[in-house]
Amino acid sequence: MPNLKVVRKAQIIALTGNIVFSILCMLAGLVVYARFYNCDPLKQKVITNSDQLLPILAMETSRNLPGLAGIFVGGLTSASLSYVSGALSGLSSILTYDYIRKWFPSIKDEKLVRCSKAVIVAGGCICFGLVFLVAKMGNILPVTASIIGAIVGPTLGVFSLGMFFPWANAKGALTGTLTAVTTMVTFAIGVFVAKNKMLLPDEKLHLSAECPAFPNYNENITSIGVATEHWKDKEYSPIVQLLSISYLWHPMISAVLTVILGLLFSFIYSWCDKSEERKPIKAELLSPPLYTLWKILFPTSMTRLVLPPKDEGEEEKMETKS
């Protein structure tokens, strides 16, 4: 992008779209709950996992409107394909222009275009192959959120580390990020394994299985009993309690873990390699409120680690001359 103003405008537009999309998703969830609070299709065995709640709601409400269900499915498929297409195009652009062109600066444009197409084809094949793996994971939302949390969270953490803490260095940030990613991936795998082995408590809200909307399936729930003991009344081991943390917290946990580990490893590398002189960073790269706070709390460290802003530096030189 040409300048910082355009970047900020793009970020505001993207943030607005994400907020609207999140609100629509929450409203859709409330509509699904309002429709099925006394009629659980999962217990009725009408569907196999909760990802199918919204499609079955659309199918049920549009049964008297021919063609509406097809439009819903078509729109859902088109949106999914559009998202995948955009993701593959972005992946191809990043790999070809940021890596291949950098590694092979003399490469011709024709070969670069071929490499871009090859990346798209390879990414599409990988995505298609992962479909068969995802189909066996059950509810896709927790798995997706855990994977995103293991990647997006450390990304937020490493940017926050550079913006807020001038003591961080490249080696410490890299080590902290890799450690946080490894930890969160291991944690997500542990949650997935424990959930498949039924070791985690069932924290779902209890819904009635009496479902007049699906009378043909009532015989399937004769063996389903109502839980007599709430999951909060039971005692679980510390490991189970740790693995039971909601997947919505995974991005925040990984971001905080990246900041803590990045600072810790930065101090360790600085202490082990005292002979290496570190170049001070520009004050404009730090968050102004925190930079002001650090100057008050750690004035000596800030003088050594941070170059003051231009105006402040000129004032200091004038005071020194006088």
Helices and strands as residue ranges (DSSP letters): H 4-36, G 50-52, H 53-61, H 68-95, I 96-100, H 101-103, H 109-134, H 140-164, H 170-196, G 215-221, G 231-233, H 238-243, G 247-249, H 250-272, E 281-282, G 283-285, H 288-297, H 299-305, E 306-307, H 310-321
